[in-house]
Amino acid sequence: MPDETTLTKPPQVTWAVTLLWGSLAIGLLNGLVDSNPATKNASFAFLATVMGLTFAIMGLLIYKIGKGRNWARITWLVVLVLGIIPYAFGLMELFNRSVLVGCLSVTQLVMQMVAIQYIFTKPGSYWFRKTE
């Protein structure tokens, strides 16, 4: 039987979820202010669909992380790790396009990295391993 510390959501997990929701909001803002030349020829409907699906999936993962689903935190980590490589190569281009877009992107990454640290270290990591 799990003890009380594994059943109660640690404040670090609550902070992580808050940071992830904040990061998602910044991503929405960033998508609205970014004038990415790669999207100039795309239709509004296509861009809105891609952004909507992306934000829906990310929102679902954040929600499930907040509910203690281990698969969701691992999925978030995998997506974050896979995204860091293209992000690193494109960071200077973001700042060249717009200092605001670059700063918002770096802020998002820092928020997500702190959130990952919170949910993969004690006591957060213990809470995700609780017996249901």
GIHU-V692064 format. One line per field, one symbol per residue. ss: DSSP state (2 for helix, 1 for strand, 0 for the rest). phi: phi as a letter, one per 30 degrees, with the letter a starting at -180 (. if undefined). burial: # if it has 24 or more other C-alpha atoms within 12 Angstrom, else .. A space follows every 10 residues. Layout:
# GIHU-V692064
ss=???
phi=???
burial=???
This chain:
# GIHU-V692064
ss=0002222000 2222222222 2222222222 2220002220 0002222222 2222222222 2222220002 2222222222 2222222222 2222222022 2222222222 2222222222 0002222200 00
phi=.ddddddcdd eddddddddd dddddddded ddcdcdddce cddddddddd dddddddddd ddeddddidd dddddddddd dddddddddc dddddddadd ddddddeedd ddddddddcc bddeddddcd dc
burial=........## .######### ####.###.# #..#...... .......... ....#..### ###.###### .##..##..# .......... ...#...... ##.###.##. ########## ...######. ..
